[in-house]
Amino acid sequence: MRLLICAGGTGGGVYPALAVLQAAENFDRKAVFSNSTGTSVEDQDINSSFQVIWIGSEGGMEIGLIKKESIPYKTIPAAGVHGVGLKHLPGNLLQLLRGYFKSRKILDSFQPDVLLFTGGFVAVPMALAAIKYPSLLFVPDIEPGLALKSIARFANHIAISMPDSRKFYSRSDSLSLTGYPVRKDLKRWNKQQALQILGLKSNIPILFVFGGSKGARSINRALDPILGILLQTMQVIHITGELDWQEFEHKQKDMIKNYVDPQLVERYKVFPYLHERMGAALSVADLVVSRSGASVLGEFSAFGLPAILVPYPYAWQYQYVNAEYLESQGAALIIRDGELSEKLLSTISEVMCNPHKRQEMSKSMQKLDKPEAAENIYRLLKGLVPQSAKKGLEQ
């Protein structure tokens, strides 16, 4: 099977697609991934049972991540056109046109049996170019973004992570509730290993504050003045993101210089990002404070992790929809971005000081977990592959 994955961004689109690849345990990895000699997709053995190519946007955040996994990667120009001002519209339309013709060239060269779309504007030109090829659209967020809404009509089948996504589609006959696929490496840590690698103690509650790879400045700013209070009763894992990293690294050094109780300083673990250790933090946390991008639907439920969600206010409403759904299920509480300084401390205390409430939220979050999500999506992909290309795919 020749699989073309088209996904942009680093969270909601890229990680689910990586999880689907991990679920394909029966393929020949040497055929799927480039080797150290830099073998191109065109040079791979066309008789291999499984081959994949990843399509991303030019300058996309996902480039480093995909290349690190040694997955063959190609870029196409892409840009949004909905809601774009007249000044930028001609340039964006030109980018879309360039992306369409480059997509045609890639399709003619690779000849995929099936395509997987998971998000980002990069999917639009590829979907337009790939109309004659079978494709599966995975919708990470509950409400699809503008790019995924625009290409839904071209997909043969649509996979959704949560049941509330059904209301955004009328094609019930080609819709499957698969769950949100989570990478297997996230769950490789047992609690003792995770505590040890992060330098944490098992007898003190753990708060995880996370704003994404770039960080969430408003969350960081709201945490800063209350950090000393929180450390009196809990440990804090804080992912600042690259933008605010130096400021909070200096804050930790200042705490030591100003003779703050060394035991309290030890309770504060601050990182720009955790990368491979992200699963360790999720494994040991008792409560998380974060934005509410698509990944919270799968990753928090996989760990039964109660959440305080702060939807990003300057994007489409999808983060609010995700957060409101988790809150309606009893798994999360919501703080509006503008209310962080007023409510963050009291809301954290409300949950952390009430073990029964935390346990109930954890149970509610865990009920949403669908551990077979990646396998479900992979089965749907195999079902779309033409019979002539199914040799070697049987489980």
C-alpha positions as CSV (number, residue, x, y, z in Angstrom):
1,M,0.0,0.0,0.0
2,R,1.2,3.5,-0.9
3,L,0.0,6.0,1.7
4,L,0.2,9.8,1.3
5,I,-0.3,11.7,4.5
6,C,-1.1,15.4,4.3
7,A,-0.9,17.1,7.7
8,G,0.4,20.5,9.0
9,G,1.0,22.0,12.4
10,T,2.6,20.1,15.3
11,G,-0.3,19.1,17.4
12,G,-3.8,18.3,16.2
13,G,-2.8,17.2,12.7
14,V,0.7,15.8,12.9
15,Y,0.7,13.7,16.1
16,P,-2.5,11.8,15.2
17,A,-1.0,10.8,11.8
18,L,2.1,9.6,13.5
19,A,0.0,7.5,15.8
20,V,-1.7,5.9,12.8
21,L,1.7,5.0,11.4
22,Q,2.7,3.4,14.7
23,A,-0.5,1.3,14.5
24,A,0.5,-0.1,11.2
25,E,2.7,-2.8,12.9
26,N,2.7,-5.2,10.0
27,F,4.5,-3.0,7.5
28,D,8.1,-3.2,6.5
29,R,9.7,-0.1,8.2
30,K,12.6,-0.2,5.7
31,A,10.1,0.4,2.9
32,V,8.3,3.1,4.8
33,F,11.1,5.3,6.0
34,S,14.1,6.9,4.3
35,N,17.4,5.5,5.4
36,S,20.7,7.2,6.3
37,T,21.8,7.4,2.7
38,G,18.9,9.7,1.9
39,T,17.0,7.4,-0.4
40,S,14.2,9.4,-2.0
41,V,10.6,8.2,-2.4
42,E,11.2,7.7,-6.1
43,D,14.1,5.4,-5.4
44,Q,12.2,3.1,-3.0
45,D,11.3,-0.4,-4.0
46,I,7.9,-0.2,-5.5
47,N,7.2,-3.8,-4.6
48,S,7.4,-3.2,-0.9
49,S,4.2,-3.9,1.0
50,F,3.9,-0.4,2.5
51,Q,5.3,2.9,1.5
52,V,4.5,6.4,2.8
53,I,5.2,10.0,2.0
54,W,4.4,13.0,4.1
55,I,3.2,16.3,2.6
56,G,3.6,19.5,4.7
57,S,3.6,23.2,4.1
58,E,6.7,25.2,3.1
59,G,8.2,26.4,6.3
60,G,5.8,24.4,8.4
61,M,6.5,23.7,12.1
62,E,6.2,20.0,11.6
63,I,9.3,19.7,9.3
64,G,11.8,19.0,12.0
65,L,9.5,16.5,13.8
66,I,8.8,14.5,10.6
67,K,12.4,14.5,9.5
68,K,13.5,13.3,12.9
69,E,11.3,10.3,12.4
70,S,13.0,9.7,9.1
71,I,9.8,9.8,7.1
72,P,10.0,10.9,3.5
73,Y,8.8,14.5,3.4
74,K,7.9,16.9,0.7
75,T,6.5,20.4,0.9
76,I,3.9,22.3,-1.1
77,P,2.9,26.0,-1.0
78,A,-0.4,26.6,0.9
79,A,-2.3,29.5,2.3
80,G,-5.8,30.3,3.6
81,V,-8.2,32.4,1.5
82,H,-11.3,32.6,3.8
83,G,-11.4,35.8,5.7
84,V,-8.2,37.1,4.1
85,G,-8.1,40.8,3.4
86,L,-8.1,42.0,-0.3
87,K,-4.4,43.0,0.1
88,H,-3.3,39.4,0.7
89,L,-6.0,37.5,-1.2
90,P,-4.2,37.5,-4.7
91,G,-1.0,36.3,-3.2
92,N,-2.7,33.5,-1.2
93,L,-4.7,32.4,-4.3
94,L,-1.4,32.2,-6.2
95,Q,0.1,30.1,-3.4
96,L,-3.0,27.8,-3.6
97,L,-2.5,27.5,-7.4
98,R,1.2,26.7,-7.0
99,G,0.4,24.2,-4.3
100,Y,-2.2,22.5,-6.6
101,F,0.3,22.0,-9.5
102,K,3.1,20.8,-7.1
103,S,0.6,18.4,-5.6
104,R,-0.2,17.0,-9.1
105,K,3.5,16.4,-9.7
106,I,3.9,14.5,-6.4
107,L,0.8,12.4,-7.1
108,D,1.9,11.5,-10.6
109,S,5.3,10.5,-9.2
110,F,4.2,8.6,-6.0
111,Q,0.8,7.2,-7.3
112,P,-0.7,6.7,-3.8
113,D,-3.3,4.1,-3.1
114,V,-5.0,6.2,-0.4
115,L,-4.5,9.6,1.2
116,L,-4.9,10.6,4.9
117,F,-5.7,14.2,5.6
118,T,-5.6,15.4,9.2
119,G,-5.5,19.2,9.1
120,G,-3.9,22.5,8.0
121,F,-4.3,24.6,4.9
122,V,-1.7,22.4,3.2
123,A,-4.5,19.9,2.8
124,V,-6.5,22.1,0.4
125,P,-4.4,22.1,-2.7
126,M,-3.6,18.4,-2.3
127,A,-7.3,17.5,-1.9
128,L,-8.1,19.5,-5.0
129,A,-5.4,17.7,-7.0
130,A,-6.2,14.2,-5.6
131,I,-9.9,14.0,-6.4
132,K,-9.5,10.8,-8.3
133,Y,-7.7,9.1,-5.4
134,P,-9.5,7.5,-2.4
135,S,-9.0,9.5,0.8
136,L,-9.8,9.6,4.5
137,L,-10.3,12.8,6.4
138,F,-9.6,12.7,10.2
139,V,-11.1,15.6,12.1
140,P,-9.0,16.2,15.3
141,D,-11.1,19.0,16.9
142,I,-14.8,18.6,17.6
143,E,-15.6,21.4,15.2
144,P,-13.6,21.1,12.0
145,G,-11.4,24.0,11.0
146,L,-12.0,25.9,7.8
147,A,-9.5,23.9,5.8
148,L,-11.0,20.6,6.8
149,K,-14.6,21.9,6.2
150,S,-13.6,22.9,2.7
151,I,-12.1,19.5,1.7
152,A,-14.7,17.3,3.5
153,R,-16.7,17.1,0.2
154,F,-13.8,15.4,-1.5
155,A,-13.1,12.8,1.1
156,N,-14.4,9.2,0.7
157,H,-14.7,8.8,4.4
158,I,-14.5,11.0,7.5
159,A,-13.2,9.9,10.9
160,I,-14.1,11.9,14.0
161,S,-12.6,11.9,17.5
162,M,-15.8,12.7,19.6
163,P,-19.5,12.1,18.9
164,D,-20.3,15.8,19.0
165,S,-18.6,16.2,15.6
166,R,-21.5,14.5,13.9
167,K,-23.6,17.7,14.0
168,F,-21.1,19.4,11.6
169,Y,-21.7,16.8,8.9
170,S,-24.7,15.5,7.0
171,R,-22.9,12.5,5.5
172,S,-23.7,10.0,8.3
173,D,-23.2,7.0,5.9
174,S,-19.5,7.9,5.5
175,L,-18.7,9.0,9.0
176,S,-17.0,6.9,11.7
177,L,-16.3,7.7,15.3
178,T,-12.8,6.4,15.8
179,G,-11.5,8.4,18.8
180,Y,-8.4,10.6,18.8
181,P,-5.2,8.5,18.1
182,V,-2.4,8.8,20.7
183,R,1.2,7.9,20.0
184,K,2.3,4.8,21.8
185,D,5.5,6.4,23.1
186,L,3.5,8.7,25.3
187,K,2.4,5.8,27.5
188,R,5.7,4.0,27.8
189,W,6.4,5.4,31.2
190,N,5.3,3.9,34.5
191,K,4.7,6.3,37.3
192,Q,7.9,5.5,39.2
193,Q,10.1,6.0,36.1
194,A,8.3,9.3,35.3
195,L,8.8,10.6,38.8
196,Q,12.5,9.8,38.7
197,I,13.2,11.3,35.3
198,L,11.4,14.5,36.2
199,G,12.9,14.7,39.8
200,L,9.6,14.6,41.5
201,K,8.3,13.1,44.8
202,S,5.4,10.6,45.0
203,N,3.8,12.0,48.2
204,I,3.1,15.6,47.0
205,P,0.4,16.4,44.4
206,I,1.6,17.5,41.0
207,L,0.2,20.3,38.9
208,F,1.2,20.4,35.2
209,V,1.0,23.8,33.4
210,F,1.4,23.6,29.7
211,G,0.8,26.1,26.9
212,G,2.1,24.2,23.9
213,S,5.5,24.2,22.1
214,K,5.4,27.9,21.7
215,G,3.9,28.5,25.1
216,A,0.9,30.5,26.3
217,R,2.0,33.8,27.5
218,S,-1.2,34.7,29.3
219,I,-1.0,31.4,31.3
220,N,2.6,32.0,32.1
221,R,1.9,35.5,33.3
222,A,-1.0,34.3,35.5
223,L,1.1,31.6,37.0
224,D,4.1,33.8,37.9
225,P,2.6,35.7,40.9
226,I,0.9,32.7,42.4
227,L,3.8,30.2,42.0
228,G,5.1,30.7,45.5
229,I,1.6,30.0,47.0
230,L,1.2,26.8,44.9
231,L,4.6,25.4,45.8
232,Q,3.6,25.4,49.5
233,T,1.2,22.5,48.8
234,M,2.1,21.0,45.5
235,Q,4.8,20.3,42.9
236,V,4.6,22.2,39.6
237,I,5.8,21.0,36.1
238,H,5.8,24.1,34.0
239,I,6.3,24.1,30.2
240,T,6.9,27.7,29.3
241,G,7.3,27.4,25.5
242,E,10.4,28.8,23.8
243,L,9.1,32.4,23.9
244,D,9.1,32.7,27.7
245,W,11.7,30.1,28.6
246,Q,14.6,32.5,29.5
247,E,12.4,34.6,31.8
248,F,11.2,31.6,33.8
249,E,14.7,30.0,33.8
250,H,15.9,33.2,35.4
251,K,13.0,33.2,37.9
252,Q,14.1,29.7,39.1
253,K,17.7,31.0,39.6
254,D,16.4,34.0,41.4
255,M,14.4,31.8,43.8
256,I,17.7,30.0,44.7
257,K,19.6,33.3,45.0
258,N,17.0,34.8,47.2
259,Y,17.3,31.9,49.7
260,V,13.8,30.6,49.1
261,D,13.3,27.3,50.9
262,P,15.4,24.8,48.8
263,Q,12.6,22.2,49.3
264,L,10.1,24.6,47.6
265,V,12.5,25.4,44.8
266,E,12.9,21.6,44.2
267,R,9.2,21.4,43.7
268,Y,9.3,23.7,40.6
269,K,10.3,21.9,37.4
270,V,10.5,24.3,34.5
271,F,11.2,23.4,30.8
272,P,10.9,25.2,27.5
273,Y,9.4,21.9,26.1
274,L,9.5,18.3,27.1
275,H,9.6,16.5,23.7
276,E,10.1,12.8,24.4
277,R,9.4,13.2,28.1
278,M,5.9,14.7,27.6
279,G,4.4,11.3,28.4
280,A,6.2,11.3,31.7
281,A,4.6,14.5,32.8
282,L,1.2,13.3,31.7
283,S,1.7,10.1,33.6
284,V,2.4,11.7,37.0
285,A,0.2,14.9,36.9
286,D,-2.8,15.1,39.1
287,L,-4.2,18.2,37.3
288,V,-3.3,20.0,34.1
289,V,-3.7,23.7,33.1
290,S,-3.6,24.2,29.4
291,R,-5.0,25.5,26.2
292,S,-7.7,23.3,24.6
293,G,-6.3,22.4,21.2
294,A,-7.3,19.1,19.6
295,S,-4.7,17.0,21.4
296,V,-6.4,17.5,24.8
297,L,-9.3,15.3,23.5
298,G,-7.0,12.3,23.1
299,E,-4.0,12.8,25.4
300,F,-5.8,13.9,28.5
301,S,-8.4,11.2,28.2
302,A,-5.7,8.6,27.6
303,F,-4.3,9.4,31.1
304,G,-7.6,10.2,32.8
305,L,-6.1,13.6,33.6
306,P,-8.5,16.3,35.0
307,A,-8.0,19.6,33.3
308,I,-8.4,23.4,33.7
309,L,-8.7,24.6,30.1
310,V,-8.0,28.1,28.9
311,P,-9.2,28.3,25.3
312,Y,-7.0,30.5,23.0
313,P,-9.1,33.6,22.4
314,Y,-7.5,34.8,19.1
315,A,-8.3,31.9,16.9
316,W,-11.4,30.2,15.5
317,Q,-13.8,29.0,18.2
318,Y,-12.7,25.4,17.9
319,Q,-10.8,25.6,21.2
320,Y,-13.9,26.8,23.0
321,V,-15.9,23.9,21.5
322,N,-13.3,21.4,22.7
323,A,-13.2,22.9,26.2
324,E,-17.0,23.1,26.5
325,Y,-17.4,19.5,25.5
326,L,-14.9,18.3,28.1
327,E,-16.6,20.5,30.7
328,S,-20.0,19.1,29.8
329,Q,-18.7,15.6,30.4
330,G,-17.5,16.6,33.9
331,A,-13.8,16.1,32.9
332,A,-12.7,19.8,32.9
333,L,-13.2,23.3,34.1
334,I,-12.9,26.4,31.9
335,I,-11.3,29.7,32.6
336,R,-11.6,32.5,30.0
337,D,-8.2,33.9,29.0
338,G,-9.1,37.4,30.3
339,E,-10.1,36.0,33.7
340,L,-6.8,34.1,34.4
341,S,-5.3,36.5,36.9
342,E,-8.6,36.6,38.8
343,K,-9.5,32.9,38.8
344,L,-6.4,30.7,38.2
345,L,-5.4,30.3,41.9
346,S,-8.9,29.7,43.2
347,T,-9.7,27.2,40.4
348,I,-6.5,25.2,40.9
349,S,-7.1,25.1,44.7
350,E,-10.7,24.1,44.1
351,V,-9.6,20.9,42.4
352,M,-6.3,20.1,44.1
353,C,-7.6,20.5,47.6
354,N,-10.6,18.3,46.9
355,P,-9.4,14.7,46.1
356,H,-13.0,13.5,45.6
357,K,-13.7,16.1,42.9
358,R,-10.3,15.4,41.3
359,Q,-11.1,11.7,41.2
360,E,-14.5,12.2,39.7
361,M,-13.1,14.5,37.0
362,S,-10.4,11.8,36.3
363,K,-13.1,9.1,35.9
364,S,-15.1,11.3,33.5
365,M,-12.0,12.1,31.4
366,Q,-11.0,8.5,31.2
367,K,-14.4,7.5,30.0
368,L,-13.7,9.5,26.8
369,D,-10.6,7.5,26.0
370,K,-10.6,5.3,22.9
371,P,-7.3,3.4,23.0
372,E,-8.0,1.7,19.7
373,A,-8.4,5.0,17.8
374,A,-5.2,4.7,15.7
375,E,-6.0,1.1,14.7
376,N,-9.5,2.2,13.9
377,I,-8.2,4.8,11.5
378,Y,-5.7,2.4,9.9
379,R,-8.5,-0.1,9.3
380,L,-10.5,2.6,7.5
381,L,-7.5,3.5,5.4
382,K,-7.0,-0.2,4.4
383,G,-10.7,-0.4,3.5
384,L,-10.3,2.4,1.0
385,V,-7.4,0.9,-0.8
386,P,-8.3,-0.6,-4.2
387,Q,-8.3,-4.4,-4.3
388,S,-5.3,-4.4,-6.7
389,A,-3.1,-2.7,-4.1
390,K,-4.1,-4.8,-1.1
391,K,-1.4,-7.5,-1.4
392,G,0.5,-7.8,1.8
393,L,-1.9,-5.8,3.9
394,E,-3.8,-8.7,5.6
395,Q,-3.3,-8.8,9.3
